[in-house]
Amino acid sequence: MQKLLLILIALLISATSLALPVAWSKYKDGTRGGKMIRDASSNVYFVTSQPTGTGRRYTIEKFNAAGVRLWENSVAENGTLGLQFDIKQLAITPTGLYVLVQVREGGGTGTANQSWIRRHSLDTGGWVGGFGSFYEAWESIDLNDAEIAIHGRDTLTGNAMVYIASLDLSSWDEFDLGSCEAAGEVKMDPSGFTYVVTTHFNKLKLSKCLRSSGVIYQVDLDSANHFSEDGLRLEIDYLTNRAYVLMRGAFGPSDIDIMLYYVNLATGAQLSIQPVSSTVNSEWEAQLTLLPNAGVIASAVVTSLDQTRIVRRDPTGALVWSTTVAVPFSNEPHCHALGPDGSFHIASYFHNSPSLIHRLHSGTGASLGQFTTGFFSGRPRQFVLDAAGNIYANYDLVNGAIVARLQPAQLSFSANNLPGGAAAHGVITLSEPATANQVWTVASSNASLVGVPSTATVTAGNSSVNFPLTIGSVAAITSVSVNVRYGGFISQQVLTLVPSLAQSVTIIPQVVIGGIGTTGTVTLNGVAPAGGRLVNLSSNKTSVATVPASVTVAAGNTTANFPITTFGVNANQGVVITATTGSLSRTAFFAVNAPALTTISVNPATLKGGVTGSLTLNISGAAPLGGFSIVLFSGAPGIVFLPAAASVTAGLTSRTISVPTAAVTATTAVTIFATRSGIYRTTTLTVTP
């Protein structure tokens, strides 16, 4: 075993690639399909399953940023070798780790027998909640601050299923999306809208759900030039109102293309379909990375050319750049990640060689170098970078799985939020002492405000070096990036020069009925100066919600509240509120919902035939522009006379109409019905002789 581990972490330096040092790596022998995820404190959770042994078992290990194992916990159930756990996906909140597993036959490679979503404690790994379903193959999860969504396929009915659950997994709603050939991915936005892509008989389907409302839309996505379309990846960007769906489709008997759908997130309308790689050769493996508010980067392996094609497209579908990187032994897994400096990384698989990482400029696609990792025959499964440039990678190896931190250094400052002329210095810290002198290149994004030396050297035997920072004065809060580079790698941090700027905007409550106000709160990243800090406000839909032009955070404070006025709407609307200080803006999203019919009543409840009464219709919020029409009908139209409909006037919450009656020979109880948008309300009017 010791010999095997030495081989796994050996570094092979080629003539064209720099070797990437391994800060730490954790190998799990005899496992497969490992998954990792990081929390806000840079702790790593590594989940693996073992396809050998008795029964079903998966293991969770927690490592801190230095690679120290904090705990290990195994989850086992009674069973046989024929039923094994297949780890599908992980998600995390500040209080819980969510593990999505399938129980599969044939040692974990056969038909799905059942699926589970389980929540584990971040402190101990203990199982603290969950639920499952037999004969369902759950494939994907996503969450926001309030709910978690689970998507998969019922193996008995062949239908796509979505579960939207509370974060403690104690309650959930289930939605059947109809027959599908294969489950895809699920994504949630901050307001709880859930989006699912599935494969449905030679075309794709995009579905949108909300726990309180059910399925909002289901739309077909189809390329007329392709058949046997498979949905590979889904990304959503509510800032640009876009859904991006990566599709693999057959163009001919020997030609498989990777295409990218552009979809209107609100309506599901298919806007366009753009190629990722549509050569005469076949493409198979593909990946998608979202650039929030700026489009996507997509890639596809061109199997016959031993290369991966990478494209960046903006939110309109326009091509920003396109490039290729050489990937021998193609048609193998690869992963994407964005660096803290905006660079783009792609990790590829090489048989019997160290896996390779290509680094590109995300703005231009230009190559920034390539690096080997030292993991021989490693199939990359997950690949992320943190704010300091550390690379966390998860690979499947020949006889097990490995998780590693691939960058051995971190940049920090002796102080932050600095006024002009303040004394401060930067620190480069290695995880292990340097074996030879390391000359790091140091750069500032604004040398007139933050001056730095051109280099800083970590001498042999030491693990850190300090370098001076010269701080200039500013009239408004300014962020300056400082980065250090060694061997092609970058560690970057932002130095903030005061005064303060808007840090965040929150809205509580986040969902209101039109006509009912809510409250926004703007928070600065520091205290307001003397005289206060003016924050400009705006709404992207002033016909739905308005805010004051500005709000002032009082001197010495960090927050200020402002009112949000909403208006009646015919359909649920999403609104973005923007707070701006200087050149920095922060946004918050909230929902303004259409009113609903709540109650109806008659006055008086009993009257003599021939006398006119009144009917009052009440709705849950203000009626929208043009009014809020409600359908009416009488249970005895010959006795109680009603119009076909009545409309609540715009801005009002109720409407009262006259109800004529006819003479009767016997006391008669007549039911009055009112309906709107599938909601029915009734009341009874008693007519006497």
Summary of the structure (lengths in Angstrom):
residues: 689
radius of gyration: 30.0
end to end distance: 97.8
largest distance: 108.5
contacts: 2412
relative contact order: 0.07
helix: 2%
strand: 61%
